[in-house]
Amino acid sequence: MKFTAPLQENSTRIMLLGSGELGKEVAIEAQRLGVEVIAVDRYKNAPAHLIANRSYVVDMQDEDAILQIIRKEKPTYILPEIEAISISALFKAEEEGFHVIPNADAVNKTMNRKNIRKFAAEDLGLKTGAYKFVSTLQQMRDAASELGYPCVVKPVMSSSGHGQSVMHSADDLDSSWEMAKEARGDASELIVEAFVDFDYEITLLSARNEKETVFCEPIGHIQRDGDYVFSWQPMQMSPLALKRAQDIAKKITDGLGGRGIFGVELFVKGDEVYFSEVSPRPHDTGMVTLITQSQSEFALHVRAVLGLPLGFTFYGSGASAAYKATNESQTPVVDIDESVFTSNSFVRVFSKPESHIGRRMAVVLVFDKIDKALKKAKELILKISDS
């Protein structure tokens, strides 16, 4: 494959639709291969804006505005990096001959929990927990009664776990309803899921370039309110459970098609594996691959997009811990104690221009045996503060 220096007429260029911390790492990997990067997001100085060749600020739900930028920049590949985006713009761009990653239909299916759950369970026959879709409080009450408590409530469209909650009894109905309705994205319809009695949950990163599919080692993680807090790799699984997880991941990613990396979320109970969700882009829990693999999930994503071979070396086990802001600030400062920087640990600061309580601002990464790495990551994350 030939690469031309950025800013030339015939250069390979990618457009990031969404320029947060995950998009920033994708941009870094693309630029390492001489690929031109155009970063687009809803706010100025988003993380990927800071290193892209060019950047734009636009309403990500505005079809005309998105299409105007695409037609102006003529990207080789369009990489949607967030869920809250104009899907109609992607379909129109595809109709005009632009290459959407993995493809507009896959983005459409995965950005909406109703679409992807029906596709996985009904079209592909994958094992999932029982579920109901509701649009009124009474319907949610009826669904919870039918599925039983505890059960999980999520907007059909949201990102990073926003609006997600667990209802332990009927007393939680009102608060869960309000939480879901206040989430960013489309909360006009909710999914109520029977609580799967799982032993643990994993993210299985699956990269495909339309010639081959490779799987990263399974990633274990801990979430709070649907948002990742800690992750580690590899998650210990039985050979049978791992094989079943890979079979499910292959089936869902083949069904969606296209190129790129997919974060396939799965529940595991003994040797039984249940499909949960899939994202057609790098996954937040996969930031641990920045320290565990020769090619991180971001590098694999870029390789897959470009149609390059996907081989990589797994260096060894590690863990990550997300730092979330404790203050509201228009000029946030992330204060890191020097003890965070050791021979087997480091931190990545996302450089977000604003902070609000609970916003992810940095990540600590530790390379060690799982128990030691996770313990150290939990200790080091306490060495960070913000103002």
N, C-alpha and C positions, 0 to 999 in steps of 0.2 A: 504494500500500500504506500502510495506516495503522499508526502505531506508538504504543503506550501506554507511559508511563513504567514502569520496572521496579517490582516489588513490588506491583503492582496485580493484582486478580483476573483481569483479561482481558489481561494483558501477554503478549507473545510471549516464550517462554523456551526456551532450548536447554539440554540436559544433556550435558556432556562426560563420556564414560566413558573416562577416561584424561586426566590433567591435567599432562602434561610441558610441555617448552618449546614444542612445536608447538601443543598445546592452549591454552597461555597466549596465543599470538598470535591464535588463533581467538577466544578470549574478549575480547581487546582490540577486535578488529574488530566483534564482535557488540555490545559495549557502546557502541561509537561510533554504532550505529544504534538505541540505546535498548532493545536486547534483553536480557532478564534471563538470567543465566548461573548454572547450577548445575554445579559441578565435582566429579567423583568420582574417587578414585584409591585405591591400596592403602596409601599412606603419607601422613602428616600434612604439611601445608605444601608440597605439590607446587606447582610454579610457577603453574599456573592457579588453585590454591586462594587464592593471595595477592591476586587481583583479582576473583574471582567474587563474586556476591551471596551465595551460600551454598555450602558445601563439605561433603563427606562422605568418610570413610575407611572402606573396606570391602574384603573379599576379592573381587577382581574376577572370580574364578571361581565365586563363590557365587551360584547362580541366585536363591535366595530373597531374599538380601540386596539384590541388584541390583533385583529386581522390587519389593521393599518401598519402595525409594527412588523408583523410577519412579512407582509408584501414589500415593505421598505428594506428590510434586512436580508430577505431571501435566505434563511438558514438552511443548511444541509439537513439538519435534524432538529426537531422541536421536542424538548424534554419537559413535559408537565411535572413539576416537583411538588405541587400541592393539590389538595382536593377541591378547594374553593376556587373554581376556574370556569370560564365559559366553555362548556363542552361543544356548543354549536360552532364556536370559532374553530375548534379543532377539526370537526367534521368538514367544515367549509375549506379549511386549509388543506386537508387531505384531498378533497375533491379538486383543488387547484394544483395538486401534484407535490405538495410538501410532505415530508416524511415525519409523521408523528410517532413518538416512541412511547410504548411499544406499537400502538395504533389507536386511533380515536375510539373505536368500539371497546377496546380493553379498558381505556381510561374511563369511558362512560359506565361500563359494568362495575368497575372497582370503586369508583367514587361514590357510589350509591349502594348502601348495604342491602337494600331490597333486591337490586339487580344482581349483585354478586351472590347473595345467598340463594336466590332462586336458580341462578345459573349453576352453582356448585351442587346444590342438593337435588334439584329437579332435572336439570339437563345432563349433568355429569354423574349424578348418583353418588356423590361423596357423602360420607358419614358426617352429620352435623347434629347439634342439639336441636330439640324442638323449638319452634319459634312462631310468633304471630306478628303481623303488622297492624298498627293501630293509628288512628288520627284524632281520637277524642279521649278524654279522661275516663269516660265510662267504658270505652273499648279497652283501654289499658287495664282497668279494674277487672273486666271480664277475662282478659287474656291472662292476667296474673293468677286469677282464681283457677283457670283451666290448667295452666302450666305448673302452678304450685310455687310456693316460696321456699328458698330465695330465688329470685329471678333477676335478670339483667335488663336494663332499659338503655337504649341508645337512639339518638337521632339517625335517620337513614343516611344523612349526609352531615359529617362533621370531621374534624381533624384532631389528631393528638389526644384522643379520648375525651374531647370537650363534650359535655352534656351527658356523659355516661355515668350510671350509678347502679348500685345493687339494692333491690327492695327485699328486705328481710321479712316484712309483714305488710298488711294493708295500711298500717300507720305511715308507711313510707311513700304511699301513692302520690300524695300532693307534692311533697318535696322533690321526688324524682321527676314528676311531670314538669314542675317549674324549672328544674335544672336542665332538663332536655330542651325545653323551649327557649332557654336563654343562650344555648350554645350557638357558636358561629356556624354558618352553613345553613342548610335547609332542614328545619325541624318541623315541617308541616306533617310529616309522618314519622312514626317511631317504630323500632323493632323491639319486641319483648322476647327475651330468650330464656328458655329453661336453663337453670344453672347446671352446667355439666360438672359432675363430681370427678374432677380431674386430679391427678397427682401433681402435675406441673404443666406449664405451657412453654412453648418454644417458638422462636422465629427460625424458619429454615430459608436462608437466603439462596435463591435459585437464579443463576444467570444463564441466559440463552442468546445465541447469536444467529438462530435459524439454521445452524449446522450441528450444534451440540448444546447440551445442557450440563452445567456443573453445579454441584451443591457445596456450600460451605458447611463446616461443622455446625451442628445445631447450637443455637444460642438460647440459654435460659434467661429469664428476666423476671423482675418484680415490678409491678405497676401499682400506682395509687391513683384512684379516680380515672382509670383508663389510660394513664400517661406513664411512660417508662421512667423508672428511677434508677434501677441497677440492672446490669446485664453481665453475663459471663459466657465464655466459650471455651471448650465444648460443654454442652449439657450432657450428662451421662444418661444414656438410653440403652435399652436392650437392643440387640441386633435386629430383632423382629420389628420392634417399634420404629427403629430408624428406617428400616426398609419400607415399612408402611407409610411413614412420613414422606420419604422421598417419592414413593409412588403417587401419593396425593399431590405433592408439589409439582411433579412432572405432568400429571393429568390436568391440573388447573392452569399451569403456565402454557402447556400445549394448546389447551382450549382457548386461552386468551390470545396466544400467538404473538408475533413480533419479536423485537430485540430488547435487551436490557436486563436489569436485575429486578427480581421480584422478592418482596418480603412476605413469605407465606407463614401465617400465624396458625398454630395448631395446639389443641389440647391433647394431653396424653394421660391415659389411665391404664396402668400396667402395660400391656402390649397393644391396647386399643388406641387408635388415633382419630381425632375428630377435627375436621376443618373448621376454622373460625373466620379468618379474613385473609385478604391478600392485597398488597400495595404494589403497583407496577413501577417501583422506584426504590432507591436506597431506603432502608428502614432505620428509625432512630436507635433501636436496640443494637443495630449492626455497627454502631460507632466503635464497638470493642474490636472490630477487625482492623482498626488503625494500628493496633499493637500486636495482633495475633497472626497476621497473614502477610505474605510477601506482596499480595495484591489485595488491598482493602476492598470493601463492597463498592466504594466509589470508583476505584480503578477498574474493577470488573465491569461496572456499569458502562463506563466509557469504552472499554474494550468490546463489550457486547454490542453497543450502539454502532461502533465502527466496523463490526464484523470480524474482529481480530480473534485469534485463539484465546481460550479462557483458562489455560493452565495456571496454577499458582501453588505455592508451598505454604502449608500451615505450620507456622513457627512453633506454636505451643500455646498453652492455656493463658487466659487473662480475664480481666473484669473491667467494667466501666461503671462510673457513677455520675449521674447528671446533677449539675448545680443549678438550683432554681432561685431566682431573685426573691429577696425578702423585703424589698423596698420598691416604691414607685419613684421613677426618676426620668427626667428628660435628658440627663447627662450621666448615665450610670458609670460607676467605677467598680470594677471587680478587683478585690484585694486578695492576693494569693500569698500565703506564707511560703517562704523558701523551702520549708520541709517537704512540700509537695513534690519538689524536683529531686528525685533519687535515681539510682542506677537502673531501676526497673519501673519507674512511673513518670508520667508527665501529664500536662493539662493542655487542653485546647480551649481558648477563649473565643467566643463567637462574634464579639464586637457588634452586638446589636445596639442601635442608636437610642433605644428607649428600653426601660425595664418596667415591668409591673409584677406584683407579687405572684409567684408561681411560674414566671416565664423562664424557660431554659436559657441560661447564659454561658455555660461552660460545661466541659466534661473532663473527668479525671480518668486516666487509663493506667492500668497496672498489669505487668507481665509476670506471672508466677503461677504456681499450682492454684487450682480453683479456690479452695478454702482460704488460702493465704491472700490471694489476689483480691477476693471479694471483701475480706476483712480489712485489708489495707485501703481499698477504695472507699469503704464506708468511713474509715478513720480520716483519710485525707480530704474527703469532701467537706469535713467539718473545719478544715484549715482555710476555707474560702469564705469570703463575705462580700457584701456589696453595699453600696451607698448611692 
